[in-house]
């Protein structure tokens, strides 16, 4: 890893102060940055890592994240307006209420051990994405393409999958999902018992 940037706190009443001095960063580690309710515009990050950073309610406008990692960060209610994600991984991060449809498409993102409650992935192309060991309550995956995705051991309580393509996806160990095979593609998808029994709810049958 290259350059490391020390903790930096932007005061709430001084949003004119720039958090990033350059428009391109490569192999840089950002650690314990605090920047909330501000805007970051047209910054490109390549092979950068963000560790224990706080970006709640921040707007990332037309930024590019390529081969970056976010670990133990709080990105709740962040807006990624027109921002691009290319092979980006989020781990142990809090990411509540993010509307991913605002990001530049397509996106290539993976999540592990993240909080994704109330996230919106409506009609998004998430083929081969990883959503592993996460909590994704009330998330919107309607009409999303999750073909060949890995959704193992994730809690999908109250999440919506109507019209989604889950073909060849892996939901082993996942819990609390509600998936209707009548309007969701599940060909060759993997599920675990006993949770997989909910797939039969759509047919109103009785199992004894």
N, C-alpha and C positions, 0 to 999 in steps of 0.2 A: 504494500500500500504506500502511496506517495504522501503528499502533504496532509497534515492533520490540523484542523481548525479548532481552537479551544472554545470553551463555553462562551456564548454571547447572548446577552439579553437585550432585546429591543423594548424600551419602555412603551407602555400603552399610549402615552400622549405624544409620542415622537415617531409616528409611522413614516415620516419623510426620510428617516435615517435608513440607509440601504443595508440590508443584511448581507448581500453578496456584492462584492466589488467588481467581479468580472462576469462576462456573459458565457464563459465556458470553463468547466472544471473537469479535470481528469484524474482518476485514482486518488481522490481526496476523501478523507474521513471527517465528517461533521459530527461532533459529539456534544450532547447536552445543549443544543441550540434552543432558544425560546423565542418564538415569533408567532403571535396569535392575532387573528382578526386583521391581518394586513394583506398586501398583495405582492407577489413575486412574478415578474414578467420576463418572458423570453430568455430564460437561463437554461443552458444545456449542461447536463451532468452525465459523464461517461465513466463507468466503473467506479462510481462513488458509493460510499457507505454512510448511512445516517444512523446514529446510535443514541438512544435515549433523548430524542428531540421532541419538542412540543410545538405543533403547528396548528392547533385547533382553530377552526373558522378562518383559516388562511386561504386565499385564492392563489392558485398556481396557474397563471395564464400563459398559454402557448410555450410552456417549458418542455424540455425533452429529457427523459430519464432512460438511459440505455445501460443495461447490465449493472444496475444499481441494486443495493440492498437497504432495507429499512428494518432495524431491530429495536424492539422495546420503545417504539415511538407512539405518540398520540397524534393522530391525524383526523380526529373526529370532526364531522361537519366541514371538512375541507372541500373546496371546489377545484377540480382539475380542468378548468375551461380551456378546451383546445390543446391540452397537453398530451404528449405522446409517451407511451410506456412500451419499451422494447426489452424483453427478458428481465423483468424487475421482480424481486422477491421481497415479501413482507413477512416478518417473523415476530411473534410475541408482541404484536402491535394492536393498539386500540383504534378502530377505524369506523366509528359509528356514523350512520346517516349520510354516507357518501353516494352521490349520484354519478356513477361511472359512465353514464351515457353522455356526459358533458365532455369526456376525454376524446382525444383524436382517435379515430378507428382505423385499423384494428388495434387492439391492445394485447400485450403478452405479459401477463402478471400471474404470480403464484402467491398463495397465502398459506401460512402454517402457524397454528396456535394463535390466531388473531380473533379479535372481536369485530364482527361484521354486521351487527344488528342494524336493521333498517337501511341496508345498502340497496342500491338500485342497479340491476344489470339487465334491464328490460331490452330484449331483442339484440343483445350483444353477442359477438362471436368470441366464445371462451373455449374453443376447441383445445383439448390437451392441457387445459389449465389445472393447477393444483389448488384445492381448497381443503386442506388436511388439518384435522384436529382443531377446527375452528368452532366458534359459536356464531351462528348466522340466523338469529331470530328475526322473523318478519322481513326477510330479504326478498327482493323481487327478481326472480329468474324467469319470468314469463316470456315465452317465445325466444329465449336465449339458446344459443348453440353450445351445449356442453359435451359434444361428442368427444369421446375418449378422455374425458376429464377425470381427475382423481379427487373424489369428495369423501375420502375415508375418515371415519371417526369424527365427523362434524355434526353438530346439533342444529337441525334446520327447523326448529319449532316455528310454526305459523308462516313459514316461507312459501312463496308461490312459484309453481313450476308449470302452470297451464301453457300448453303449446310449445314447451321446450323440447329440444332434441337431446336426450340423455343416452343415445345409442352408444354402446361400448364403454360407457362410463363406469366408474367403480365407486359404489356407495357402501362398501363393506364396512361395518362398524359404525356407520352413520345412524343417527337417531332422530325421532320426532318429525320426520318428513311426511308430507302428505302429497302423494303423486297419483294422478288419475291416468291409468294406461289408455283410457279411451281418447284422451286429447294430448297425450305426451308420448313421444317416441322413446321406447325403452329397450329396443332390440339389443340383445347380447349385453345388457347392463348387468352389473353384479350388485346383489343385495344380500344382507345377512338376516337370518332369523334371530329373534322373533319379529323384528321390525318390519321385515318384508311382507308380513301378513296384511299390512295396511293397503298394499297394492290391490287387494281383493275387495276393498270397500266399495269401489265403483260398481261392482256387480251385485251388491245387495244379497250376498249369500251367507249362509250360516255354517260355521265350522265348529264341530263338536269334538 
